[in-house]
Amino acid sequence: MNARYEATTAGINVSVQVFYLAAQSHPAAGRFVWAYNIRLTNGGADTVQLLRRSWEITDATGNTQLVHGPGVIGQTPILAPGESFEYTSGTPLPTESGFMTGKYHMLNLATGVEFTIAIPAFSLDSPTENSRRH
């Protein structure tokens, strides 16, 4: 069973589920790959739009990669109150464990005000990892 990680900021819930991709990983070559499914749900009163993302991806040796960009998977979804948006993406690491955290930069379409919501920190643990470090 895969763990689910959740955070709610400004009425927007972010839920993450992580999957180790054994078929795409090559442990002997130092390549470990995960997919993560993210669901954003607008529990607020106003319509919002996801503009940008900022990620921190850290491997087991402490090396951190910063990733910034527009939208997610080529989209900048608009969420009316009560609506959800779900997508799946992935990341490789050179180590058998690590973690990710980040934030989404949002726009309240009613007020024109930008705001940031938290993406919960989540573990990337391969089946070859003896214990969770995160």
Helices and strands as residue ranges (DSSP letters): E 4-9, E 12-20, G 22-24, G 27-29, E 32-42, E 48-59, E 64-70, E 78-79, E 84-93, E 97-108, E 114-125
